[in-house]
């Protein structure tokens, strides 16, 4: 009878201990796996350069739009397109020519009266 009770307690102890140990190891394994698989999103790696590129694109768009508006105003008032962008400054349609964004240059087509930016 004593041996049967001891055997039952031993089996019950092994079951409880074994189940608890298995649960802890799987939880630990999951935690470790999750910690090792943490990845940085691609956008976070280039966040600074993305902001700079967005700012340059916005400045480029504003400068080109304002120059094209000045060219159209010149055309309406003078009856022709300016021969070059410096004529907009000399006749005071704009205060000064804006600087092109890094790696870009302003291109003016006098026949169509359009200003664009292109890569250098």
Protein Blocks (a to p, Z undefined) as FASTA:
>chain_A
ZZmmmmmmmmmmmmmmmmmmmmmmmmmmmmmmmmmmpccdfklmmmmmmmmmmmmmmmmm
mmmmmmmmmmmmmmmmnopacfbfklmmmnopafbdcdddehiacdddfknopacdddZZ
